């Protein structure tokens, strides 16, 4: 172990990690299982890089399993790659905070610790800036008497997010009643926001767009902001989430937020939709894991959730699949009061998909693979309507959307930078569709073989 100490691991931290590994054993064995005869054969092996990422996730388990010791043997190049993945996955600041909790901060190379700490300091400032903007917007919403609630972001604290500055948040999200949406839009536009994208249920506003943000600026408090309004239908007699909203005093203002059950349900279904579209962010799975643990013994909460969600087959499958996916990496963590009507009603083919592709989806590189299309087919076969996710085809029929829209009077250099970003994005997507389309075609044959064995 002398070579480990040379990388900055103190003897005390080293002894503590060895003690944890001894308690947990050398192999982390998930207690979740699926009733398939060839489950182990169907599991795709992880690369060393993926096992390193898995070790990061396992560090949030209690007790910490032995695989975490893999982090002590990384080369500088591997650390550099891991840090980049931590940024993209949203786990970087959570990971630093966890190491501090375990007393293992010194196990990282000094350069890695310095980078993570600097990112945390920057994100704390960035979070304060976003909170100030959110408070300013909400004061105007409240003065106008709008019906709204904060969703995602601050509403996930403290159950999912110990401290707001540990979460790298991209935008501000509000659930707004349809009748309040026009005035909400007017308020945002008076603050300088412009509507950049919209659908029937979501309006996206941006301000101070920049043509390119480097990784070095990822955590900085830049003037660029995004606000999303999620519209809630004003249907008489409809069971509205806004009607169940509660008020929480935060940062000097009473913030309307969804009920605890609606927050959890929305969090799970957001992850479910992302996994079904191949765009999952690993930090969201950790936040879900923490949320379940924080409510593990709250029988009243699970009863209310079951009462509100059990009649919706999509919700049952969505919560169940997310729970099963997290358990496939971190082991059993959810109470029977949750799994009995979610995980245990999942079709065997969906469980097999999680078992075969789940960890690769969570631990893979952006933009992932197209294996989520296999999952979509199984969900459709199980009777889950397509409205539960955004339906995607194997080969796109149109060009990708504009990354950054131009504005009147923009400098020529800014326009060139926008074009450069867009071209790079188009070629990256083209390469992705070609490479992953071929991989999907080859893998789909093996997948059918696994399904045949499952049904036999």
matplotlib code that plots the C-alpha trace (Angstrom):
import matplotlib.pyplot as plt

x = [0.0, 3.0, 2.3, -1.2, 0.2, 2.3, -0.9, -2.0, -3.9, -3.3, -2.6, -5.7, -7.9, -6.3, -7.0, -10.6, -11.2, -9.7, -11.9, -15.0, -14.0, -13.5, -17.0, -18.7, -16.6, -14.6, -17.5, -20.6, -23.5, -26.8, -29.7, -32.0, -32.5, -34.7, -36.4, -34.5, -32.5, -29.7, -29.5, -25.8, -25.0, -27.1, -25.1, -22.7, -19.3, -18.2, -15.0, -12.4, -13.6, -17.2, -16.1, -14.4, -17.5, -19.5, -17.1, -18.0, -21.6, -21.0, -19.2, -22.6, -23.7, -23.7, -21.5, -19.1, -18.3, -14.9, -15.1, -14.4, -10.8, -10.5, -10.3, -7.0, -5.3, -6.1, -3.5, -3.4, -5.0, -7.8, -8.4, -8.7, -11.3, -13.2, -13.3, -14.7, -17.4, -18.2, -18.9, -21.1, -23.0, -23.6, -21.9, -18.7, -19.8, -21.8, -18.7, -16.5, -19.0, -19.3, -15.5, -15.5, -18.2, -16.2, -13.0, -11.4, -10.9, -7.2, -7.5, -7.7, -4.7, -4.2, -4.9, -8.2, -9.2, -8.3, -10.4, -13.4, -13.1, -12.8, -15.9, -17.8, -16.9, -17.9, -21.2, -22.0, -21.8, -23.7, -26.4, -26.8, -27.2, -29.9, -31.7, -31.7, -33.1, -35.7, -36.8, -37.1, -39.2, -41.4, -42.0, -43.4, -45.4, -46.9, -47.6, -49.5, -51.5, -50.3, -51.0, -47.6, -45.2, -41.4, -40.5, -37.2, -34.2, -34.9, -37.9, -35.6, -33.8, -33.2, -34.6, -32.6, -30.1, -28.3, -27.4, -28.5, -24.9, -24.0, -26.4, -25.4, -28.7, -29.2, -32.4, -35.3, -38.5, -42.0, -45.3, -47.9, -51.6, -52.6, -54.6, -51.5, -49.1, -49.6, -48.9, -46.0, -44.6, -45.1, -43.2, -40.3, -40.1, -40.1, -37.0, -35.3, -36.1, -37.1, -39.2, -36.8, -38.7, -42.2, -44.6, -48.1, -46.9, -43.5, -42.3, -38.5, -37.1, -33.5, -31.6, -28.0, -27.3, -23.6, -22.3, -20.1, -19.5, -16.3, -15.9, -13.9, -16.9, -19.3, -19.9, -19.4, -22.2, -22.6, -25.3, -26.9, -30.1, -32.9, -36.4, -39.0, -42.7, -44.5, -48.2, -50.9, -54.3, -57.2, -59.8, -62.8, -62.9, -59.3, -57.0, -54.5, -51.0, -51.2, -54.3, -52.2, -49.1, -47.7, -45.6, -42.1, -40.1, -36.8, -34.4, -36.7, -39.8, -42.6, -42.1, -45.1, -43.9, -45.6, -46.8, -44.1, -45.8, -46.1, -42.4, -41.4, -43.7, -42.5, -38.8, -39.2, -41.2, -38.6, -35.9, -38.1, -38.7, -35.0, -33.9, -36.5, -35.0, -31.4, -30.6, -30.4, -28.1, -26.5, -26.9, -30.7, -30.5, -28.4, -30.9, -33.8, -31.8, -31.4, -35.0, -36.2, -33.8, -35.0, -38.6, -37.8, -39.7, -42.4, -45.3, -47.9, -46.0, -45.8, -49.5, -50.4, -48.2, -49.7, -53.2, -52.5, -50.4, -51.4, -54.2, -51.8, -50.0, -47.4, -46.5, -46.3, -43.9, -42.0, -41.3, -40.7, -38.2, -36.2, -36.2, -35.0, -32.3, -30.9, -31.0, -29.1, -26.1, -26.5, -28.3, -31.7, -32.6, -36.4, -39.0, -41.5, -44.2, -42.8, -41.5, -44.6, -46.7, -44.0, -40.9, -42.8, -45.2, -42.6, -42.6, -39.7, -38.5, -38.2, -36.2, -34.0, -33.3, -32.3, -30.1, -28.4, -28.2, -29.0, -25.5, -24.1, -26.8, -26.0, -22.2, -21.7, -20.5, -22.6, -24.6, -25.1, -26.4, -29.7, -30.4, -33.2, -35.2, -35.3, -36.8, -39.4, -40.6, -40.9, -42.9, -45.2, -45.7, -46.6, -49.3, -47.5, -48.6, -46.1, -47.1, -45.0, -41.9, -40.8, -40.9, -37.7, -36.9, -33.8, -32.9, -33.9, -36.0, -34.8, -31.8, -31.1, -32.5, -30.6, -28.3, -28.2, -30.5, -29.2, -30.4, -30.7, -27.6, -25.3, -21.6, -20.2, -17.8, -20.7, -22.5, -19.5, -19.1, -22.8, -22.3, -19.2, -21.1, -24.0, -21.9, -20.0, -23.3, -24.7, -21.6, -21.5, -25.2, -24.6, -21.7, -23.8, -26.7, -24.5, -22.3, -25.1, -27.6, -25.2, -24.6, -28.3, -29.0, -26.4, -27.5, -31.2, -30.5, -28.9, -31.7, -34.3, -32.3, -32.4, -36.2, -36.7, -34.8, -36.8, -40.1, -39.1]
y = [0.0, 2.3, 3.4, 4.5, 6.8, 8.5, 9.7, 11.6, 9.0, 9.5, 6.5, 7.2, 7.5, 4.4, 2.4, 3.6, 2.6, -0.9, -1.2, -0.3, -2.8, -5.6, -4.9, -4.8, -7.6, -7.5, -7.9, -5.7, -8.1, -6.6, -8.4, -7.6, -10.4, -11.2, -14.5, -15.4, -18.6, -16.9, -13.6, -13.8, -14.8, -11.9, -9.3, -7.3, -6.9, -3.4, -1.8, -0.6, 2.9, 1.9, 0.0, 3.1, 5.1, 2.4, 2.7, 6.4, 5.6, 2.8, 5.2, 6.6, 3.2, 2.4, 0.5, 1.3, -1.8, -3.1, -1.9, 1.7, 0.7, 0.7, 4.5, 4.2, 2.7, 5.3, 6.8, 10.6, 10.0, 7.9, 10.6, 13.2, 11.1, 10.4, 14.1, 14.9, 12.2, 13.5, 16.9, 15.6, 13.2, 15.8, 13.8, 15.8, 18.0, 15.2, 13.0, 15.6, 16.0, 12.3, 11.9, 14.6, 12.8, 9.5, 11.3, 10.1, 13.5, 12.9, 9.7, 11.9, 13.4, 17.0, 18.3, 16.5, 17.8, 21.3, 21.1, 19.7, 22.3, 25.1, 23.8, 23.7, 27.2, 28.4, 26.5, 27.9, 31.4, 30.2, 28.7, 32.0, 33.8, 31.4, 31.6, 35.4, 35.2, 32.7, 34.8, 37.9, 36.0, 34.5, 37.9, 39.1, 35.9, 36.4, 40.1, 39.2, 36.5, 33.7, 30.0, 28.3, 26.1, 25.5, 22.1, 20.2, 22.2, 23.7, 21.5, 18.4, 19.7, 18.3, 14.8, 14.3, 17.1, 17.8, 21.3, 23.3, 24.2, 20.6, 20.3, 21.5, 23.0, 24.0, 26.0, 27.3, 25.3, 26.3, 24.5, 27.2, 26.9, 27.5, 30.6, 32.1, 31.2, 34.3, 36.6, 34.5, 34.8, 38.6, 38.8, 36.9, 38.9, 42.1, 40.8, 40.3, 36.6, 35.4, 32.4, 30.0, 26.7, 25.6, 22.7, 22.2, 21.7, 23.4, 26.9, 27.5, 31.0, 32.1, 35.3, 36.3, 33.2, 32.6, 30.7, 28.4, 27.5, 25.6, 23.0, 25.5, 27.7, 24.9, 25.9, 29.7, 32.1, 33.3, 35.8, 33.1, 31.8, 29.4, 29.3, 26.6, 26.9, 23.6, 24.2, 22.5, 22.2, 24.1, 21.3, 21.5, 18.6, 17.6, 16.4, 19.3, 19.2, 22.9, 22.4, 20.2, 22.5, 23.6, 26.7, 26.4, 29.4, 29.5, 32.4, 35.0, 34.1, 31.6, 29.3, 27.3, 23.7, 20.5, 18.1, 15.6, 12.8, 14.8, 15.8, 12.1, 11.0, 13.7, 13.0, 9.2, 9.8, 12.4, 9.8, 7.1, 9.3, 10.1, 6.4, 5.5, 8.2, 7.3, 10.7, 9.8, 11.8, 9.7, 12.3, 12.1, 8.4, 9.2, 11.9, 9.4, 6.9, 9.4, 10.4, 6.9, 6.4, 9.6, 8.2, 4.6, 4.2, 6.7, 4.3, 7.1, 8.6, 5.3, 4.6, 8.0, 7.5, 4.1, 5.5, 8.3, 6.3, 2.6, 3.2, 4.6, 1.7, 4.0, 5.5, 2.0, 0.8, 4.1, 4.1, 0.4, 0.5, 3.4, 1.7, -1.5, 0.2, 2.0, -1.3, -3.1, -0.9, 0.1, -3.0, -3.3, 0.1, 0.5, -0.6, -3.3, -0.6, 0.8, -2.3, -4.5, -2.5, -1.2, -3.4, -6.6, -5.9, -5.2, -7.5, -10.0, -8.5, -5.0, -6.5, -8.3, -5.0, -3.4, -6.3, -6.4, -2.7, -0.7, -0.3, 0.5, 3.2, 4.8, 4.5, 5.1, 8.1, 10.9, 10.6, 7.0, 4.2, 3.4, 0.3, 2.3, 1.6, -2.1, -0.9, 1.2, -1.9, -3.9, -1.2, -0.9, -4.6, -4.4, -1.8, 1.4, 4.2, 6.2, 9.4, 8.2, 9.1, 10.9, 8.4, 8.2, 6.4, 4.5, 7.0, 10.6, 12.2, 15.8, 17.8, 18.3, 21.5, 24.7, 24.8, 28.6, 30.9, 34.2, 37.6, 40.8, 43.0, 40.2, 40.7, 38.8, 36.9, 35.7, 34.5, 32.5, 31.0, 29.9, 28.3, 26.5, 25.1, 24.1, 22.3, 20.4, 19.4, 18.2, 16.1, 14.6, 13.6, 12.2, 10.1, 8.9, 7.8, 5.9, 4.2, 3.5, 2.5, -0.3, -1.4, -1.4, -3.5, -6.1, -6.0, -6.4, -9.9, -10.9, -9.3, -11.4, -14.5, -13.5, -12.9, -16.3, -18.0, -15.9, -17.1, -20.8]
z = [0.0, 0.0, -3.6, -2.5, 0.2, -2.4, -4.1, -1.1, 0.9, 4.6, 6.7, 8.8, 5.7, 4.3, 7.4, 7.5, 3.9, 4.6, 7.6, 5.5, 2.9, 5.5, 6.9, 3.5, 1.9, -1.2, -3.6, -3.6, -4.2, -5.0, -3.2, -6.1, -8.6, -11.5, -12.2, -15.3, -15.8, -17.7, -15.8, -15.1, -18.7, -20.0, -18.0, -20.1, -18.6, -17.5, -18.7, -16.2, -16.8, -16.0, -12.9, -11.7, -12.2, -10.4, -7.5, -7.2, -7.0, -4.5, -2.2, -1.4, 0.0, 3.7, 4.4, 1.7, -0.4, -1.3, -5.0, -3.8, -3.2, -7.0, -6.7, -4.9, -8.0, -10.7, -12.9, -13.5, -16.9, -15.4, -12.8, -15.5, -17.4, -14.2, -13.2, -16.6, -16.2, -12.7, -14.2, -17.0, -14.7, -12.0, -9.3, -8.9, -5.9, -4.3, -4.5, -2.8, -0.1, 0.4, 0.7, 3.4, 5.3, 5.2, 6.2, 2.9, 1.2, 1.1, -0.9, -4.0, -5.7, -4.7, -8.2, -8.2, -4.7, -5.7, -8.9, -7.0, -4.2, -6.7, -8.5, -5.3, -4.4, -7.8, -7.7, -4.3, -5.9, -9.0, -6.8, -4.8, -8.2, -9.4, -6.0, -6.2, -9.7, -8.6, -5.7, -7.9, -10.4, -7.7, -6.1, -9.4, -9.8, -6.3, -6.8, -9.9, -8.1, -10.3, -9.5, -9.6, -7.8, -7.8, -9.3, -9.3, -8.1, -4.6, -4.0, -3.8, -0.7, 1.8, 1.0, -2.2, -2.0, 1.4, 0.4, -2.7, -3.6, -4.1, -7.1, -10.5, -11.7, -15.3, -15.1, -13.0, -13.3, -12.4, -12.7, -13.8, -14.4, -18.0, -17.0, -15.4, -18.2, -20.3, -17.4, -16.4, -19.9, -19.8, -16.5, -17.8, -21.0, -19.0, -17.2, -20.6, -21.2, -24.6, -25.5, -27.4, -27.5, -26.6, -26.7, -25.5, -22.0, -21.7, -22.5, -22.4, -21.9, -22.1, -21.4, -22.2, -24.3, -25.1, -28.1, -26.1, -22.4, -21.7, -19.0, -17.0, -16.8, -16.1, -12.4, -12.8, -12.1, -15.7, -16.7, -18.9, -17.5, -18.5, -17.2, -18.0, -17.4, -17.2, -17.8, -15.7, -17.4, -15.8, -16.0, -13.7, -11.4, -12.4, -9.6, -9.8, -8.3, -7.8, -5.6, -3.3, -3.3, 0.1, 1.0, 2.3, 3.7, 1.9, 1.3, 2.7, 0.7, 1.0, -2.0, -3.2, -3.8, -4.8, -2.1, -0.9, -2.7, -6.0, -5.7, -5.4, -8.1, -10.5, -9.7, -10.5, -13.7, -14.9, -14.5, -16.1, -19.2, -19.5, -19.3, -21.9, -24.2, -23.4, -21.8, -18.1, -15.8, -13.1, -10.4, -10.7, -9.7, -6.6, -5.7, -6.0, -3.9, -1.2, -1.3, -0.8, 2.1, 3.7, 3.6, 4.1, 7.4, 6.6, 6.1, 5.8, 2.9, 1.0, 1.6, 0.2, -2.8, -3.5, -3.1, -5.7, -8.1, -8.1, -10.5, -13.1, -14.8, -16.3, -13.0, -11.3, -14.0, -14.0, -10.3, -10.3, -13.1, -11.6, -8.2, -9.8, -11.9, -8.8, -6.8, -9.6, -8.7, -5.1, -3.8, -2.1, -0.6, -1.0, 1.5, 0.8, 1.0, -2.3, -4.1, -3.6, -6.1, -8.4, -8.8, -8.3, -11.1, -13.7, -16.7, -16.8, -20.1, -18.5, -15.6, -18.1, -19.9, -16.7, -15.8, -19.2, -20.1, -16.9, -15.5, -19.0, -19.4, -16.0, -16.3, -20.0, -21.9, -23.4, -25.6, -24.7, -27.0, -28.8, -26.6, -24.9, -28.1, -27.0, -23.7, -25.4, -27.4, -24.2, -22.5, -25.4, -25.4, -21.7, -22.5, -21.5, -23.8, -25.7, -23.9, -20.9, -22.8, -26.0, -28.8, -30.7, -33.9, -34.9, -37.7, -37.4, -40.2, -39.6, -38.6, -34.9, -33.3, -33.1, -30.1, -29.8, -31.6, -33.0, -31.9, -33.8, -33.8, -32.7, -33.6, -36.6, -34.4, -32.2, -35.3, -36.5, -33.0, -33.1, -36.6, -35.4, -32.4, -34.5, -37.1, -34.5, -32.9, -36.3, -37.1, -33.6, -33.9, -37.4, -36.1, -33.1, -35.3, -37.7, -35.1, -32.6, -35.3, -36.4, -32.8, -32.1, -35.2, -34.1, -30.4, -31.2, -32.5, -29.3, -27.4, -29.2, -28.3, -24.6, -24.8, -26.4, -23.5, -21.1, -22.5, -22.9]

ax = plt.figure().add_subplot(projection="3d")
ax.plot(x, y, z, "-o")
ax.set_aspect("equal")
plt.show()
